[in-house]
Amino acid sequence: MASRRLRTLWPDLAGRNVLGFGFCGPYLEPYQAGANRIILAMPGAQGALAHRGKRGIISCLVEEDCLPFADSTFDTILCVHGVEEAPNLQTLMKELWRVCRPEGHVVIIAANRGGLWARSDRSPFGAGRPFTRSQMRAAMRAVGFHPTIWSGALYAPPLKMFSKGGLLRGSERFGETVTPGLSGLILVEAIKRLYVEPDMSEKAKSVVARPRFGTSPIANRSSASHR
């Protein structure tokens, strides 16, 4: 279901340099033929799986606080289940911002704190730190990403009976219309902005000058001039 949402956001990545951080192999497989380059970066705590592309092995093991790529390398970045267990979320976000080119796009897919899947110990989304939309928005804006599109996926309850095709599709349609806040996953697309500094709105609030009035009266100029 998340793949279907992603295809809606990114119908084509022809000629682009793409970074996948986290568990992105299945999501980026359909773009292999058209993209200029796809690299799958897997965090050290998660471990790496070998994925082969048209240029050979495309996966590598990385540290979240020091991605082994030059600044502004990628046109598009996909992060799937890479933020829930990040030791330092802001550091990871800064690294993703650094390797993304100006006006580049990033999509983050993470467990939804308000969904049922994050509350189930049997679910793969029950581990780590889930997010609300406001929490994700704050984390992205803090480093200079500007969220533009929000979506959700996986509305069916984490029960085996709902894994069948008909029930699964029906649950998705029902959730999108009636309970959009209860999706198992949240998807957000953001753009890297350079002309707005991180936390600019908060900084502006702190530096706004407010007039202060003294306690002593002002001298009467007219009377002082006659003296």
Secondary structure, DSSP 8 states (H G I E B T S, - for coil): -HHHHHHHH-S--TT-EEEEEES-HHHHGGGTTT-SEEEEEEETTT-----EETTEE-EEEEBTTB-SS-TT-EEEEEEES-STT-SSHHHHHHHHHHHEEEEEEEEEEEEBTTSSGGG-TTSGGGSS--B-HHHHHHHHHTTTEEEEEEEEE--S-S-GGGGSHHHHHHHHHHHHHT-GGG-SEEEEEEEE-SSS-TTHHHHHHHH-------SS----HHHHHT-
